[in-house]
Amino acid sequence: MSYCTAIQTMPEPRKSLHKKYHDHHYGFPIHDDNELLGRLIMEINQAGLSWETILKKEESFRKAYDDFNIQKIAAYTEQDRERLLQDAGIIRNKLKVNAAIENAKKIIELQKEHGSFEKWLEHHHPKTKPEWVKLFKKTFKFTGGEIVGEFLMSIGYLPGAHDEDCVVHQKIIATGPK
C-alpha cells in the first residue's frame, strides 16, 4: 500500500500528522542546505522505527540540533554529544547522533567543493537508487539503502514518493523537474 493510500485509512490524529508531511513536504524539492541536513538526520533516525515516531519528534529534533544549522552541528563538542544522548525528545542512539555531527562536517566539505549540498546532489543527478546508495555510503555515515532511498524520494531525487493519481504528485510536477 502506498503512503498516499495508507494515509486515507488512518484514524485521527495520526492522519493529520501524516497528511501535513505528505501534502507539504514529502517529495518536494528542498533548496536549503540546513533543511536538507535536517531531512537526512530525520531519515537516519527513522532506521528501525516508524516514520510516525520521527514526525512526532520533529520539533524536538529541530530544537536539539539547533534548527539543523550545519555550521553549529559540525562544531558540536563532546558535551553536545552527551546532551543529545540525554535528550528524551529525540532518538538517543550514539551511532545516529555521531552520524548527524560527522555528516554536517562532510556537508561543509561538499559546500566548499560544490557551492552547496544541493549543488552536490544536482551534480550527481540522475542516478539509479543503487548508484546513489553507493555514493552516499562512500560519503556519509549511517546511510544504507532504505535511508538513502527515502531521503532522495522525500526531496524529489528518486520517483515513488506519491502515486501518479495523487493530487500532491501533480503539485510537485508543477514545481518543475528534479
C-alpha positions as CSV (number, residue, x, y, z in Angstrom):
1,M,0.0,0.0,0.0
2,S,1.4,3.4,-0.9
3,Y,1.9,6.2,1.5
4,C,-0.9,8.2,-0.3
5,T,-3.4,5.4,0.2
6,A,-2.3,4.5,3.7
7,I,-3.0,8.0,5.0
8,Q,-6.6,7.7,3.9
9,T,-7.2,4.7,6.2
10,M,-5.5,6.2,9.3
11,P,-7.5,7.3,12.2
12,E,-7.1,10.8,13.6
13,P,-4.8,12.3,15.0
14,R,-2.3,10.0,13.1
15,K,-4.0,11.0,9.8
16,S,-3.4,14.8,10.3
17,L,0.2,14.3,11.3
18,H,1.0,12.2,8.2
19,K,-1.2,14.3,5.9
20,K,0.7,17.5,6.8
21,Y,4.0,15.9,5.9
22,H,2.6,14.2,2.8
23,D,0.8,17.3,1.4
24,H,3.6,19.9,2.1
25,H,6.9,18.2,2.4
26,Y,7.2,14.6,1.0
27,G,8.6,14.6,-2.5
28,F,9.0,18.4,-2.7
29,P,12.5,19.8,-3.6
30,I,14.4,21.3,-0.7
31,H,16.8,24.2,-1.7
32,D,18.2,25.0,1.8
33,D,21.2,23.0,2.9
34,N,20.3,23.2,6.5
35,E,16.9,21.7,5.8
36,L,18.5,19.0,3.6
37,L,20.7,18.0,6.5
38,G,17.6,18.1,8.7
39,R,15.8,15.7,6.4
40,L,18.8,13.4,6.3
41,I,19.1,13.4,10.1
42,M,15.4,12.5,10.4
43,E,15.7,9.7,7.8
44,I,18.7,8.3,9.6
45,N,16.9,8.4,12.9
46,Q,13.9,6.6,11.4
47,A,16.0,3.5,10.9
48,G,14.4,0.7,12.9
49,L,11.5,2.9,13.9
50,S,8.2,4.2,12.4
51,W,8.1,7.4,10.4
52,E,5.3,8.5,12.7
53,T,7.7,8.4,15.7
54,I,10.0,10.7,13.8
55,L,7.2,13.1,12.7
56,K,6.1,13.4,16.3
57,K,9.6,14.3,17.4
58,E,10.4,16.7,14.5
59,E,10.2,19.8,16.6
60,S,12.3,18.2,19.3
61,F,14.9,17.3,16.7
62,R,14.9,20.8,15.3
63,K,15.4,22.2,18.8
64,A,18.1,19.7,19.8
65,Y,20.1,20.2,16.6
66,D,20.0,24.0,16.5
67,D,17.3,24.2,13.8
68,F,19.6,21.9,11.7
69,N,22.2,24.6,11.4
70,I,25.1,22.8,9.6
71,Q,27.8,25.1,11.0
72,K,26.6,24.7,14.6
73,I,26.2,20.9,14.3
74,A,29.6,20.4,12.7
75,A,31.1,22.3,15.7
76,Y,29.4,20.2,18.4
77,T,31.7,19.1,21.2
78,E,31.7,16.0,23.4
79,Q,29.4,17.9,25.7
80,D,26.9,18.4,22.9
81,R,27.0,14.7,22.1
82,E,26.2,13.9,25.7
83,R,23.4,16.5,25.8
84,L,21.9,14.9,22.7
85,L,22.2,11.4,24.2
86,Q,20.3,12.6,27.3
87,D,17.5,14.4,25.3
88,A,14.4,12.3,25.6
89,G,12.7,14.4,22.9
90,I,14.9,12.8,20.2
91,I,16.2,9.3,19.4
92,R,19.1,8.7,21.9
93,N,21.3,6.5,19.7
94,K,25.0,7.1,19.8
95,L,25.6,6.0,16.2
96,K,22.8,8.3,14.9
97,V,24.0,11.2,17.0
98,N,27.5,10.8,15.7
99,A,26.3,10.4,12.2
100,A,24.5,13.8,12.4
101,I,27.7,15.5,13.5
102,E,30.0,13.8,11.1
103,N,27.6,14.3,8.2
104,A,27.4,18.0,9.0
105,K,31.2,18.2,8.8
106,K,31.1,16.4,5.4
107,I,28.4,18.7,4.1
108,I,30.7,21.7,4.9
109,E,33.4,20.0,2.7
110,L,30.9,19.5,-0.1
111,Q,29.8,23.1,0.2
112,K,33.4,24.2,-0.3
113,E,33.8,21.9,-3.3
114,H,30.4,22.4,-5.0
115,G,29.0,25.6,-3.5
116,S,26.2,23.8,-1.6
117,F,24.9,20.4,-0.6
118,E,22.1,20.9,-3.1
119,K,24.6,21.5,-5.9
120,W,26.5,18.4,-4.9
121,L,23.2,16.4,-5.3
122,E,22.4,18.1,-8.6
123,H,25.9,17.3,-9.8
124,H,25.3,13.6,-9.3
125,H,21.7,13.6,-10.6
126,P,20.3,11.5,-12.2
127,K,21.4,8.2,-10.7
128,T,19.7,4.9,-10.0
129,K,19.0,4.1,-6.4
130,P,21.9,1.6,-6.2
131,E,24.3,4.2,-7.6
132,W,23.0,6.8,-5.1
133,V,23.4,4.3,-2.2
134,K,27.0,3.5,-3.2
135,L,27.8,7.3,-3.4
136,F,26.1,8.0,0.0
137,K,27.8,5.1,1.8
138,K,31.1,6.4,0.5
139,T,30.4,10.0,1.5
140,F,28.2,9.9,4.7
141,K,27.8,7.9,7.9
142,F,24.8,5.7,8.7
143,T,23.4,5.7,5.2
144,G,22.1,2.3,4.0
145,G,19.8,1.6,1.1
146,E,16.5,2.4,2.9
147,I,17.8,5.6,4.4
148,V,19.2,6.9,1.1
149,G,16.2,5.8,-0.9
150,E,13.7,7.5,1.5
151,F,15.9,10.6,1.8
152,L,16.1,11.0,-2.0
153,M,12.4,10.2,-2.6
154,S,11.5,12.7,0.1
155,I,13.4,15.5,-1.7
156,G,12.3,14.6,-5.2
157,Y,15.5,13.0,-6.5
158,L,14.0,9.5,-6.8
159,P,10.5,8.7,-8.0
160,G,7.9,7.0,-5.9
161,A,7.0,9.5,-3.2
162,H,3.4,9.7,-4.5
163,D,1.0,7.7,-6.6
164,E,0.7,9.2,-10.1
165,D,-3.0,10.0,-9.4
166,C,-2.2,11.7,-6.1
167,V,-3.1,15.4,-6.1
168,V,0.2,16.2,-4.4
169,H,2.1,14.4,-7.2
170,Q,0.6,16.8,-9.6
171,K,1.6,19.8,-7.4
172,I,5.2,18.5,-7.3
173,I,5.3,18.1,-11.1
174,A,4.1,21.7,-11.4
175,T,7.1,22.9,-9.3
176,G,9.4,21.8,-12.1
177,P,11.8,19.0,-12.8
178,K,14.3,17.5,-10.5
